[in-house]
Structures are given as structure tokens and as C-alpha cells.
Amino acid sequence: MRIKYGKIRIGGESKTLYEWSRLSGVNYSTIWNRYKMGLRGRSLILPAFHSRLVSDAYTEDELYQLYRNFAGERNEQQRLADFAGTCNKCDVLPLLRKFRERLKKESGP
């Protein structure tokens, strides 16, 4: 995959970032940031937390284990976004809520 004349080729189709954004439902800036971070192929247009993370660096369980190390810190959302491989903190908000609930259940009453 490469950008040529403003288009990205994914799975044999060439489209602009805007077209991929409309087609996938993933925000334009998210796709662009993923590309700048070195992600390629379908990982550019997958929802933020598909079966594996867009970065393919960590599974959700591995991310949770990392999250436990900085849970409750003022910048926890940004740190989670950094580990998840996204520049957009909003992409990790649903996962952050899930992790907070899971940590609360593990901690007990």
C-alpha cells in the first residue's frame, strides 16, 4: 500500500483518505494519523478496537494489563491512546470506560 496522487491502496482498491473515511466510518484524521504512525493496509480503516487493536501491537487484555500500571493518573486517557497506537484520545474512551469498570470489579467493594 502506498499513497500515490493522494490515494491509498488497500485490498486492491485505491481511494482518497476522505473516501476511505466515508466508506469505513473511521474519522479522516484518525486514518491520516495511523498512516503517519506507520500503519498500513486494513489496519488504517478498522474501527479503533476491532478484535485486535489497530496497531496490532497489543490485544485488549494486554492493554488492560498496561492500563493497570497507570490507572487513575491524570493523563490515563492519553497514555492508553499512546499504547493503543492512536493519536486521537476519543478513540480509546469506550475502552477506558470498560477498563475502569473491570478494575472496579477486580478491586471489590
N, CA, C and O atoms as a Tinker XYZ file with bonds, in Angstrom:
   436  protein
     1  N      0.831000   -1.171000    0.000000    73     2
     2  CA     0.000000    0.000000    0.000000    64     1     3
     3  C      0.883000    1.243000    0.000000    63     2     4     5
     4  O      1.927000    1.280000    0.650000    81     3
     5  N      0.456000    2.235000   -0.722000    73     3     6
     6  CA     1.194000    3.494000   -0.734000    64     5     7
     7  C      0.254000    4.625000   -1.110000    63     6     8     9
     8  O     -0.812000    4.402000   -1.683000    81     7
     9  N      0.660000    5.829000   -0.783000    73     7    10
    10  CA    -0.114000    6.993000   -1.200000    64     9    11
    11  C      0.475000    7.471000   -2.518000    63    10    12    13
    12  O      1.654000    7.814000   -2.596000    81    11
    13  N     -0.349000    7.489000   -3.538000    73    11    14
    14  CA     0.085000    7.970000   -4.838000    64    13    15
    15  C     -1.014000    8.870000   -5.378000    63    14    16    17
    16  O     -2.165000    8.455000   -5.517000    81    15
    17  N     -0.650000   10.091000   -5.676000    73    15    18
    18  CA    -1.610000   11.071000   -6.165000    64    17    19
    19  C     -2.768000   11.239000   -5.195000    63    18    20    21
    20  O     -3.920000   11.371000   -5.606000    81    19
    21  N     -2.452000   11.233000   -3.898000    73    19    22
    22  CA    -3.455000   11.457000   -2.880000    64    21    23
    23  C     -4.339000   10.268000   -2.583000    63    22    24    25
    24  O     -5.339000   10.408000   -1.880000    81    23
    25  N     -3.995000    9.094000   -3.104000    73    23    26
    26  CA    -4.817000    7.915000   -2.879000    64    25    27
    27  C     -4.029000    6.842000   -2.144000    63    26    28    29
    28  O     -2.809000    6.740000   -2.269000    81    27
    29  N     -4.762000    6.045000   -1.374000    73    27    30
    30  CA    -4.175000    4.924000   -0.642000    64    29    31
    31  C     -4.774000    3.646000   -1.201000    63    30    32    33
    32  O     -5.979000    3.554000   -1.432000    81    31
    33  N     -3.928000    2.683000   -1.409000    73    31    34
    34  CA    -4.370000    1.393000   -1.947000    64    33    35
    35  C     -4.512000    0.389000   -0.802000    63    34    36    37
    36  O     -3.553000    0.107000   -0.085000    81    35
    37  N     -5.715000   -0.141000   -0.646000    73    35    38
    38  CA    -5.999000   -1.139000    0.373000    64    37    39
    39  C     -6.803000   -2.246000   -0.289000    63    38    40    41
    40  O     -7.860000   -1.995000   -0.869000    81    39
    41  N     -6.308000   -3.449000   -0.202000    73    39    42
    42  CA    -7.034000   -4.587000   -0.753000    64    41    43
    43  C     -7.354000   -4.463000   -2.230000    63    42    44    45
    44  O     -8.422000   -4.887000   -2.673000    81    43
    45  N     -6.452000   -3.896000   -2.984000    73    43    46
    46  CA    -6.647000   -3.794000   -4.421000    64    45    47
    47  C     -7.458000   -2.594000   -4.874000    63    46    48    49
    48  O     -7.654000   -2.397000   -6.074000    81    47
    49  N     -7.937000   -1.781000   -3.924000    73    47    50
    50  CA    -8.709000   -0.584000   -4.279000    64    49    51
    51  C     -7.939000    0.660000   -3.890000    63    50    52    53
    52  O     -7.339000    0.720000   -2.816000    81    51
    53  N     -7.957000    1.658000   -4.766000    73    51    54
    54  CA    -7.314000    2.938000   -4.475000    64    53    55
    55  C     -8.382000    3.991000   -4.236000    63    54    56    57
    56  O     -9.267000    4.200000   -5.065000    81    55
    57  N     -8.284000    4.647000   -3.092000    73    55    58
    58  CA    -9.233000    5.699000   -2.739000    64    57    59
    59  C     -8.486000    6.792000   -1.976000    63    58    60    61
    60  O     -7.407000    6.561000   -1.431000    81    59
    61  N     -9.072000    7.969000   -1.948000    73    59    62
    62  CA    -8.508000    9.051000   -1.148000    64    61    63
    63  C     -8.795000    8.764000    0.320000    63    62    64    65
    64  O     -9.649000    7.938000    0.644000    81    63
    65  N     -8.083000    9.445000    1.198000    73    63    66
    66  CA    -8.351000    9.294000    2.628000    64    65    67
    67  C     -9.803000    9.630000    2.953000    63    66    68    69
    68  O    -10.447000    8.958000    3.759000    81    67
    69  N    -10.298000   10.668000    2.319000    73    67    70
    70  CA   -11.691000   11.066000    2.540000    64    69    71
    71  C    -12.641000    9.944000    2.138000    63    70    72    73
    72  O    -13.595000    9.654000    2.861000    81    71
    73  N    -12.393000    9.312000    0.997000    73    71    74
    74  CA   -13.253000    8.215000    0.536000    64    73    75
    75  C    -13.172000    7.024000    1.493000    63    74    76    77
    76  O    -14.192000    6.416000    1.816000    81    75
    77  N    -11.956000    6.689000    1.947000    73    75    78
    78  CA   -11.818000    5.590000    2.906000    64    77    79
    79  C    -12.537000    5.925000    4.202000    63    78    80    81
    80  O    -13.139000    5.049000    4.824000    81    79
    81  N    -12.479000    7.183000    4.611000    73    79    82
    82  CA   -13.148000    7.605000    5.832000    64    81    83
    83  C    -14.662000    7.429000    5.705000    63    82    84    85
    84  O    -15.306000    6.880000    6.599000    81    83
    85  N    -15.206000    7.884000    4.626000    73    83    86
    86  CA   -16.656000    7.746000    4.412000    64    85    87
    87  C    -17.066000    6.285000    4.316000    63    86    88    89
    88  O    -18.100000    5.889000    4.854000    81    87
    89  N    -16.266000    5.495000    3.638000    73    87    90
    90  CA   -16.574000    4.079000    3.435000    64    89    91
    91  C    -16.486000    3.282000    4.745000    63    90    92    93
    92  O    -17.335000    2.433000    5.016000    81    91
    93  N    -15.469000    3.556000    5.545000    73    91    94
    94  CA   -15.219000    2.776000    6.764000    64    93    95
    95  C    -15.916000    3.320000    8.002000    63    94    96    97
    96  O    -16.157000    2.583000    8.957000    81    95
    97  N    -16.241000    4.618000    7.987000    73    95    98
    98  CA   -16.814000    5.233000    9.179000    64    97    99
    99  C    -15.767000    5.686000   10.187000    63    98   100   101
   100  O    -16.103000    6.173000   11.267000    81    99
   101  N    -14.499000    5.525000    9.829000    73    99   102
   102  CA   -13.397000    5.962000   10.701000    64   101   103
   103  C    -13.052000    7.403000   10.335000    63   102   104   105
   104  O    -12.960000    7.750000    9.157000    81   103
   105  N    -12.864000    8.226000   11.343000    73   103   106
   106  CA   -12.567000    9.635000   11.137000    64   105   107
   107  C    -11.349000    9.823000   10.229000    63   106   108   109
   108  O    -10.359000    9.100000   10.338000    81   107
   109  N    -11.442000   10.805000    9.337000    73   107   110
   110  CA   -10.368000   11.124000    8.390000    64   109   111
   111  C     -9.035000   11.329000    9.102000    63   110   112   113
   112  O     -8.016000   10.763000    8.706000    81   111
   113  N     -9.049000   12.151000   10.167000    73   111   114
   114  CA    -7.787000   12.452000   10.858000    64   113   115
   115  C     -7.226000   11.205000   11.544000    63   114   116   117
   116  O     -6.010000   11.074000   11.683000    81   115
   117  N     -8.090000   10.300000   11.968000    73   115   118
   118  CA    -7.630000    9.053000   12.578000    64   117   119
   119  C     -6.877000    8.216000   11.547000    63   118   120   121
   120  O     -5.808000    7.677000   11.833000    81   119
   121  N     -7.448000    8.112000   10.340000    73   119   122
   122  CA    -6.785000    7.358000    9.275000    64   121   123
   123  C     -5.439000    7.994000    8.942000    63   122   124   125
   124  O     -4.438000    7.291000    8.800000    81   123
   125  N     -5.412000    9.303000    8.818000    73   123   126
   126  CA    -4.171000   10.000000    8.488000    64   125   127
   127  C     -3.128000    9.802000    9.581000    63   126   128   129
   128  O     -1.963000    9.539000    9.285000    81   127
   129  N     -3.538000    9.925000   10.848000    73   127   130
   130  CA    -2.595000    9.737000   11.957000    64   129   131
   131  C     -2.065000    8.309000   12.000000    63   130   132   133
   132  O     -0.883000    8.094000   12.265000    81   131
   133  N     -2.927000    7.340000   11.743000    73   131   134
   134  CA    -2.478000    5.946000   11.698000    64   133   135
   135  C     -1.442000    5.764000   10.590000    63   134   136   137
   136  O     -0.439000    5.077000   10.780000    81   135
   137  N     -1.686000    6.376000    9.441000    73   135   138
   138  CA    -0.747000    6.275000    8.325000    64   137   139
   139  C      0.606000    6.891000    8.705000    63   138   140   141
   140  O      1.659000    6.311000    8.441000    81   139
   141  N      0.559000    8.072000    9.327000    73   139   142
   142  CA     1.797000    8.746000    9.731000    64   141   143
   143  C      2.562000    7.927000   10.764000    63   142   144   145
   144  O      3.789000    8.003000   10.827000    81   143
   145  N      1.843000    7.139000   11.584000    73   143   146
   146  CA     2.497000    6.299000   12.599000    64   145   147
   147  C      3.063000    5.023000   11.996000    63   146   148   149
   148  O      3.726000    4.252000   12.689000    81   147
   149  N      2.808000    4.793000   10.712000    73   147   150
   150  CA     3.381000    3.627000   10.055000    64   149   151
   151  C      2.430000    2.469000    9.831000    63   150   152   153
   152  O      2.836000    1.431000    9.308000    81   151
   153  N      1.176000    2.625000   10.215000    73   151   154
   154  CA     0.207000    1.557000    9.971000    64   153   155
   155  C     -0.123000    1.500000    8.489000    63   154   156   157
   156  O     -0.133000    2.523000    7.803000    81   155
   157  N     -0.393000    0.302000    8.004000    73   155   158
   158  CA    -0.699000    0.121000    6.595000    64   157   159
   159  C     -1.814000   -0.909000    6.437000    63   158   160   161
   160  O     -2.121000   -1.658000    7.365000    81   159
   161  N     -2.408000   -0.934000    5.258000    73   159   162
   162  CA    -3.427000   -1.919000    4.938000    64   161   163
   163  C     -4.723000   -1.691000    5.694000    63   162   164   165
   164  O     -5.083000   -0.561000    6.024000    81   163
   165  N     -5.416000   -2.789000    5.959000    73   163   166
   166  CA    -6.731000   -2.712000    6.599000    64   165   167
   167  C     -6.690000   -2.075000    7.985000    63   166   168   169
   168  O     -7.699000   -1.539000    8.444000    81   167
   169  N     -5.553000   -2.123000    8.652000    73   167   170
   170  CA    -5.484000   -1.541000    9.995000    64   169   171
   171  C     -5.750000   -0.036000    9.973000    63   170   172   173
   172  O     -6.098000    0.543000   11.002000    81   171
   173  N     -5.591000    0.596000    8.826000    73   171   174
   174  CA    -5.901000    2.025000    8.715000    64   173   175
   175  C     -7.386000    2.303000    8.851000    63   174   176   177
   176  O     -7.777000    3.352000    9.362000    81   175
   177  N     -8.212000    1.378000    8.401000    73   175   178
   178  CA    -9.652000    1.664000    8.331000    64   177   179
   179  C    -10.496000    0.800000    9.260000    63   178   180   181
   180  O    -11.724000    0.864000    9.211000    81   179
   181  N     -9.859000   -0.005000   10.105000    73   179   182
   182  CA   -10.629000   -0.780000   11.079000    64   181   183
   183  C    -11.092000    0.134000   12.199000    63   182   184   185
   184  O    -10.408000    1.099000   12.542000    81   183
   185  N    -12.262000   -0.168000   12.775000    73   183   186
   186  CA   -12.676000    0.589000   13.960000    64   185   187
   187  C    -11.584000    0.485000   15.016000    63   186   188   189
   188  O    -10.819000   -0.479000   15.025000    81   187
   189  N    -11.508000    1.448000   15.885000    73   187   190
   190  CA   -10.401000    1.537000   16.839000    64   189   191
   191  C    -10.148000    0.260000   17.625000    63   190   192   193
   192  O     -8.991000   -0.089000   17.863000    81   191
   193  N    -11.176000   -0.433000   18.027000    73   191   194
   194  CA   -10.954000   -1.621000   18.835000    64   193   195
   195  C    -11.701000   -2.797000   18.252000    63   194   196   197
   196  O    -12.657000   -3.311000   18.831000    81   195
   197  N    -11.238000   -3.204000   17.096000    73   195   198
   198  CA   -11.742000   -4.399000   16.438000    64   197   199
   199  C    -11.213000   -5.573000   17.244000    63   198   200   201
   200  O    -10.771000   -5.363000   18.374000    81   199
   201  N    -11.234000   -6.765000   16.744000    73   199   202
   202  CA   -10.800000   -7.919000   17.523000    64   201   203
   203  C     -9.378000   -7.758000   18.043000    63   202   204   205
   204  O     -9.062000   -8.226000   19.137000    81   203
   205  N     -8.529000   -7.110000   17.282000    73   203   206
   206  CA    -7.215000   -6.695000   17.771000    64   205   207
   207  C     -7.138000   -5.201000   17.576000    63   206   208   209
   208  O     -7.921000   -4.617000   16.826000    81   207
   209  N     -6.207000   -4.596000   18.240000    73   207   210
   210  CA    -6.076000   -3.158000   18.103000    64   209   211
   211  C     -5.562000   -2.789000   16.731000    63   210   212   213
   212  O     -4.947000   -3.599000   16.038000    81   211
   213  N     -5.826000   -1.553000   16.351000    73   211   214
   214  CA    -5.415000   -1.100000   15.030000    64   213   215
   215  C     -3.911000   -1.214000   14.838000    63   214   216   217
   216  O     -3.448000   -1.408000   13.714000    81   215
   217  N     -3.162000   -1.100000   15.884000    73   215   218
   218  CA    -1.713000   -1.169000   15.756000    64   217   219
   219  C     -1.215000   -2.603000   15.701000    63   218   220   221
   220  O     -0.064000   -2.844000   15.336000    81   219
   221  N     -2.055000   -3.548000   16.053000    73   219   222
   222  CA    -1.673000   -4.954000   16.157000    64   221   223
   223  C     -0.525000   -5.149000   17.138000    63   222   224   225
   224  O      0.132000   -6.190000   17.130000    81   223
   225  N     -0.284000   -4.166000   17.970000    73   223   226
   226  CA     0.798000   -4.276000   18.947000    64   225   227
   227  C      0.347000   -5.013000   20.201000    63   226   228   229
   228  O      1.106000   -5.802000   20.765000    81   227
   229  N     -0.879000   -4.763000   20.639000    73   227   230
   230  CA    -1.381000   -5.358000   21.868000    64   229   231
   231  C     -2.803000   -5.862000   21.669000    63   230   232   233
   232  O     -3.579000   -5.282000   20.910000    81   231
   233  N     -3.130000   -6.939000   22.355000    73   231   234
   234  CA    -4.521000   -7.363000   22.427000    64   233   235
   235  C     -5.197000   -6.500000   23.487000    63   234   236   237
   236  O     -4.534000   -5.760000   24.213000    81   235
   237  N     -6.505000   -6.600000   23.570000    73   235   238
   238  CA    -7.223000   -5.832000   24.577000    64   237   239
   239  C     -6.778000   -6.236000   25.983000    63   238   240   241
   240  O     -6.626000   -5.375000   26.850000    81   239
   241  N     -6.569000   -7.532000   26.219000    73   239   242
   242  CA    -6.118000   -7.975000   27.537000    64   241   243
   243  C     -4.720000   -7.454000   27.877000    63   242   244   245
   244  O     -4.452000   -7.086000   29.020000    81   243
   245  N     -3.845000   -7.424000   26.894000    73   243   246
   246  CA    -2.504000   -6.883000   27.125000    64   245   247
   247  C     -2.567000   -5.390000   27.432000    63   246   248   249
   248  O     -1.834000   -4.888000   28.284000    81   247
   249  N     -3.452000   -4.689000   26.727000    73   247   250
   250  CA    -3.627000   -3.257000   27.001000    64   249   251
   251  C     -4.154000   -3.039000   28.407000    63   250   252   253
   252  O     -3.743000   -2.108000   29.100000    81   251
   253  N     -5.063000   -3.902000   28.820000    73   251   254
   254  CA    -5.608000   -3.777000   30.178000    64   253   255
   255  C     -4.501000   -3.941000   31.211000    63   254   256   257
   256  O     -4.446000   -3.191000   32.185000    81   255
   257  N     -3.632000   -4.901000   31.010000    73   255   258
   258  CA    -2.522000   -5.105000   31.941000    64   257   259
   259  C     -1.634000   -3.866000   32.009000    63   258   260   261
   260  O     -1.171000   -3.489000   33.086000    81   259
   261  N     -1.398000   -3.235000   30.867000    73   259   262
   262  CA    -0.631000   -1.988000   30.852000    64   261   263
   263  C     -1.396000   -0.883000   31.573000    63   262   264   265
   264  O     -0.824000   -0.123000   32.354000    81   263
   265  N     -2.704000   -0.805000   31.298000    73   263   266
   266  CA    -3.549000    0.233000   31.904000    64   265   267
   267  C     -3.501000    0.173000   33.431000    63   266   268   269
   268  O     -3.488000    1.211000   34.093000    81   267
   269  N     -3.476000   -1.028000   33.986000    73   267   270
   270  CA    -3.461000   -1.177000   35.447000    64   269   271
   271  C     -2.275000   -0.450000   36.075000    63   270   272   273
   272  O     -2.345000   -0.038000   37.233000    81   271
   273  N     -1.191000   -0.289000   35.323000    73   271   274
   274  CA     0.005000    0.389000   35.846000    64   273   275
   275  C     -0.166000    1.900000   35.984000    63   274   276   277
   276  O      0.524000    2.528000   36.786000    81   275
   277  N     -1.081000    2.488000   35.209000    73   275   278
   278  CA    -1.252000    3.943000   35.281000    64   277   279
   279  C     -2.700000    4.362000   35.517000    63   278   280   281
   280  O     -3.046000    5.531000   35.346000    81   279
   281  N     -3.535000    3.421000   35.905000    73   279   282
   282  CA    -4.941000    3.719000   36.186000    64   281   283
   283  C     -5.050000    4.800000   37.255000    63   282   284   285
   284  O     -4.337000    4.775000   38.258000    81   283
   285  N     -5.940000    5.735000   37.029000    73   283   286
   286  CA    -6.173000    6.800000   37.996000    64   285   287
   287  C     -5.286000    8.014000   37.827000    63   286   288   289
   288  O     -5.532000    9.050000   38.445000    81   287
   289  N     -4.264000    7.907000   37.003000    73   287   290
   290  CA    -3.412000    9.077000   36.762000    64   289   291
   291  C     -4.178000   10.105000   35.934000    63   290   292   293
   292  O     -5.116000    9.770000   35.210000    81   291
   293  N     -3.766000   11.337000   36.057000    73   291   294
   294  CA    -4.443000   12.435000   35.369000    64   293   295
   295  C     -4.437000   12.262000   33.850000    63   294   296   297
   296  O     -5.389000   12.665000   33.181000    81   295
   297  N     -3.396000   11.678000   33.311000    73   295   298
   298  CA    -3.261000   11.545000   31.859000    64   297   299
   299  C     -3.533000   10.117000   31.373000    63   298   300   301
   300  O     -3.004000    9.707000   30.340000    81   299
   301  N     -4.353000    9.359000   32.109000    73   299   302
   302  CA    -4.566000    7.954000   31.764000    64   301   303
   303  C     -5.161000    7.759000   30.368000    63   302   304   305
   304  O     -4.820000    6.797000   29.681000    81   303
   305  N     -6.038000    8.653000   29.949000    73   303   306
   306  CA    -6.640000    8.507000   28.619000    64   305   307
   307  C     -5.594000    8.688000   27.520000    63   306   308   309
   308  O     -5.590000    7.944000   26.539000    81   307
   309  N     -4.715000    9.664000   27.678000    73   307   310
   310  CA    -3.663000    9.885000   26.681000    64   309   311
   311  C     -2.675000    8.733000   26.674000    63   310   312   313
   312  O     -2.242000    8.299000   25.606000    81   311
   313  N     -2.314000    8.237000   27.832000    73   311   314
   314  CA    -1.370000    7.119000   27.895000    64   313   315
   315  C     -1.949000    5.874000   27.243000    63   314   316   317
   316  O     -1.240000    5.147000   26.547000    81   315
   317  N     -3.250000    5.622000   27.469000    73   315   318
   318  CA    -3.899000    4.482000   26.837000    64   317   319
   319  C     -3.926000    4.658000   25.322000    63   318   320   321
   320  O     -3.695000    3.701000   24.583000    81   319
   321  N     -4.204000    5.869000   24.859000    73   319   322
   322  CA    -4.198000    6.153000   23.423000    64   321   323
   323  C     -2.812000    5.925000   22.832000    63   322   324   325
   324  O     -2.687000    5.402000   21.724000    81   323
   325  N     -1.787000    6.307000   23.552000    73   323   326
   326  CA    -0.412000    6.101000   23.080000    64   325   327
   327  C     -0.103000    4.616000   22.918000    63   326   328   329
   328  O      0.458000    4.202000   21.903000    81   327
   329  N     -0.469000    3.817000   23.915000    73   327   330
   330  CA    -0.242000    2.374000   23.828000    64   329   331
   331  C     -1.090000    1.736000   22.731000    63   330   332   333
   332  O     -0.661000    0.784000   22.079000    81   331
   333  N     -2.293000    2.265000   22.532000    73   331   334
   334  CA    -3.198000    1.710000   21.524000    64   333   335
   335  C     -2.768000    2.085000   20.112000    63   334   336   337
   336  O     -3.252000    1.502000   19.141000    81   335
   337  N     -1.882000    3.034000   19.992000    73   335   338
   338  CA    -1.395000    3.421000   18.673000    64   337   339
   339  C     -2.304000    4.374000   17.950000    63   338   340   341
   340  O     -2.385000    4.346000   16.722000    81   339
   341  N     -2.991000    5.219000   18.689000    73   339   342
   342  CA    -3.844000    6.219000   18.064000    64   341   343
   343  C     -3.490000    7.594000   18.606000    63   342   344   345
   344  O     -3.122000    7.737000   19.772000    81   343
   345  N     -3.604000    8.587000   17.765000    73   343   346
   346  CA    -3.323000    9.957000   18.196000    64   345   347
   347  C     -4.574000   10.632000   18.741000    63   346   348   349
   348  O     -4.507000   11.726000   19.300000    81   347
   349  N     -5.710000    9.973000   18.574000    73   347   350
   350  CA    -6.976000   10.559000   18.976000    64   349   351
   351  C     -7.429000    9.939000   20.293000    63   350   352   353
   352  O     -7.790000    8.763000   20.337000    81   351
   353  N     -7.409000   10.731000   21.368000    73   351   354
   354  CA    -7.805000   10.220000   22.674000    64   353   355
   355  C     -9.246000    9.722000   22.683000    63   354   356   357
   356  O     -9.580000    8.820000   23.452000    81   355
   357  N    -10.098000   10.291000   21.848000    73   355   358
   358  CA   -11.508000    9.886000   21.816000    64   357   359
   359  C    -11.671000    8.442000   21.355000    63   358   360   361
   360  O    -12.654000    7.789000   21.706000    81   359
   361  N    -10.716000    7.937000   20.571000    73   359   362
   362  CA   -10.795000    6.556000   20.092000    64   361   363
   363  C    -10.755000    5.550000   21.240000    63   362   364   365
   364  O    -11.300000    4.453000   21.117000    81   363
   365  N    -10.124000    5.906000   22.341000    73   363   366
   366  CA    -9.970000    4.950000   23.435000    64   365   367
   367  C    -10.981000    5.140000   24.553000    63   366   368   369
   368  O    -10.968000    4.385000   25.526000    81   367
   369  N    -11.849000    6.124000   24.437000    73   367   370
   370  CA   -12.804000    6.390000   25.501000    64   369   371
   371  C    -13.679000    5.183000   25.839000    63   370   372   373
   372  O    -13.839000    4.883000   27.023000    81   371
   373  N    -14.264000    4.463000   24.849000    73   371   374
   374  CA   -15.060000    3.283000   25.207000    64   373   375
   375  C    -14.225000    2.219000   25.929000    63   374   376   377
   376  O    -14.707000    1.581000   26.865000    81   375
   377  N    -12.993000    2.032000   25.502000    73   375   378
   378  CA   -12.123000    1.055000   26.134000    64   377   379
   379  C    -11.733000    1.498000   27.537000    63   378   380   381
   380  O    -11.653000    0.678000   28.452000    81   379
   381  N    -11.493000    2.784000   27.704000    73   379   382
   382  CA   -11.147000    3.318000   29.015000    64   381   383
   383  C    -12.284000    3.065000   30.004000    63   382   384   385
   384  O    -12.041000    2.662000   31.142000    81   383
   385  N    -13.522000    3.300000   29.572000    73   383   386
   386  CA   -14.678000    3.040000   30.440000    64   385   387
   387  C    -14.749000    1.565000   30.814000    63   386   388   389
   388  O    -15.010000    1.221000   31.967000    81   387
   389  N    -14.519000    0.705000   29.839000    73   387   390
   390  CA   -14.546000   -0.739000   30.070000    64   389   391
   391  C    -13.462000   -1.146000   31.061000    63   390   392   393
   392  O    -13.709000   -1.950000   31.960000    81   391
   393  N    -12.271000   -0.597000   30.901000    73   391   394
   394  CA   -11.165000   -0.916000   31.792000    64   393   395
   395  C    -11.426000   -0.419000   33.212000    63   394   396   397
   396  O    -11.111000   -1.109000   34.181000    81   395
   397  N    -11.997000    0.773000   33.335000    73   395   398
   398  CA   -12.309000    1.307000   34.665000    64   397   399
   399  C    -13.308000    0.402000   35.383000    63   398   400   401
   400  O    -13.160000    0.112000   36.571000    81   399
   401  N    -14.323000   -0.037000   34.648000    73   399   402
   402  CA   -15.329000   -0.936000   35.230000    64   401   403
   403  C    -14.699000   -2.275000   35.618000    63   402   404   405
   404  O    -14.995000   -2.817000   36.683000    81   403
   405  N    -13.851000   -2.793000   34.776000    73   403   406
   406  CA   -13.186000   -4.080000   35.060000    64   405   407
   407  C    -12.283000   -3.971000   36.278000    63   406   408   409
   408  O    -12.246000   -4.876000   37.111000    81   407
   409  N    -11.560000   -2.870000   36.382000    73   407   410
   410  CA   -10.686000   -2.653000   37.535000    64   409   411
   411  C    -11.503000   -2.518000   38.808000    63   410   412   413
   412  O    -11.113000   -3.023000   39.860000    81   411
   413  N    -12.629000   -1.839000   38.711000    73   411   414
   414  CA   -13.509000   -1.660000   39.861000    64   413   415
   415  C    -14.036000   -3.003000   40.346000    63   414   416   417
   416  O    -14.095000   -3.244000   41.552000    81   415
   417  N    -14.420000   -3.882000   39.417000    73   415   418
   418  CA   -14.922000   -5.217000   39.783000    64   417   419
   419  C    -13.821000   -6.053000   40.426000    63   418   420   421
   420  O    -14.071000   -6.786000   41.383000    81   419
   421  N    -12.603000   -5.943000   39.901000    73   419   422
   422  CA   -11.485000   -6.712000   40.446000    64   421   423
   423  C    -11.088000   -6.235000   41.840000    63   422   424   425
   424  O    -10.654000   -7.026000   42.677000    81   423
   425  N    -11.241000   -4.943000   42.077000    73   423   426
   426  CA   -10.865000   -4.371000   43.367000    64   425   427
   427  C    -11.848000   -4.744000   44.463000    63   426   428   429
   428  O    -11.507000   -4.737000   45.646000    81   427
   429  N    -13.068000   -5.069000   44.062000    73   427   430
   430  CA   -14.089000   -5.461000   45.041000    64   429   431
   431  C    -14.724000   -4.262000   45.697000    63   430   432   433
   432  O    -14.464000   -3.118000   45.325000    81   431
   433  N    -15.570000   -4.539000   46.692000    73   431   434
   434  CA   -16.326000   -3.441000   47.360000    64   433   435
   435  C    -15.478000   -2.559000   48.237000    63   434   436
   436  O    -15.988000   -1.617000   48.843000    81   435
